[in-house]
Amino acid sequence: MINHAQSVTIIVFLLALFELLGGRSYVDEVLCIFSIIYVLYLLSQNLLIKHDRHAIYILCICTMIGFMSNMYSGISRTTFSILIDAISETKILWAFYAAKYYINEKTVSTLTFRYWKFAKYYFIIALVCGVISQFVNIGMTESSRYGLEGFSYIFPMSFQYLAFSLVLIVFLTSYKNLKHQKLYYVIIAISLMLATKSGPLLFGVIFLILAYYFNRHAQLKTRTLIFLGIIVVLLGSFQIETYLTNENAPRYLFIQYSGITANRFFPFGSGFATFGSDQAARDYSPLYYEYGFDGLFGMNPDDSSFLSDTFWPTPFAQFGWIGALLYIGIFVNIFKSIKRQTGLNNYQKAFLYAGYCQYMIHAVGSAILSSSAGMLGFIGLAMLMNPYKEKSDEYRL
């Protein structure tokens, strides 16, 4: 009989393996289906705490809004595309809540005992290879940025490197006898920041700042959040100028036309597989023809490389204004859950905030929150979030 620690190991291994191979698989979709069954079972047995129960209700409502939108909009979509898109656009959340309840403290303790040494040497080797890659091409880089070679380690892309790293960081922050821990956390941050892409870069910077901060303060203060916001803007200035203020950039067009789509199909939106999602690109959406995307580089039926290049515009277009706000509310609930966590050490708190924040920001310029890599990263976050150790006056109705 496979126990919790073994099943988590298998899940993480499979997700990481397919990221390593760089090919598309349906492991994440299958995992999403099992997650839905598990979470709905917990819901039926009244085993979810109040805040998570409300989040699941909202997630179900958003899914129903998506299906209603498909009927309301009348945009021609296949049943297969609609169902796959419904899974893809919600799988991060289903997997997160499933992992939050399935992976308990005992499971984390067992996994930490087994893999903390592997994690330690993984990051030491990463830093060495990352530095060498700045001078010699050893096949571990993507592209140059800020005068540095973008390091992706053994993975094809840096966001995959970050996702697997988040799981390993859980084991290091959970190992109580780690000597020279401050040194190792600096090693982790630098090795990830060498990727130079927004996700790993933001994680490394925010993690180091908050690790220092939580060693001196118990809770985040408003001025600290403002300071972190300034850091984010400064680090993201290249992306903001290149992608979000350039009227010809695909991301700018998606933001612009998501609002147009939400207004056009008010109040429900255009429905699953119609705008911004992977299925909208694969089964080329009729909306893209209407908006003239078929005549643009990287956004046409023959070359759709830029059609899944952002995330946040998708719920506004597909769920409508109300549905999108409800959907975003689920992510706000996750942030509040992080704030309510008790029993965490300073580095675990810094890890959760840094991991969560970088994903929220990364989703502006990437479809990371509908990807298998994003699912892997969110499972890592869920490992440290014990629902029964959240500050709350009421866990059940």
Disulfide bonds with the S-S distance in Angstrom:
none
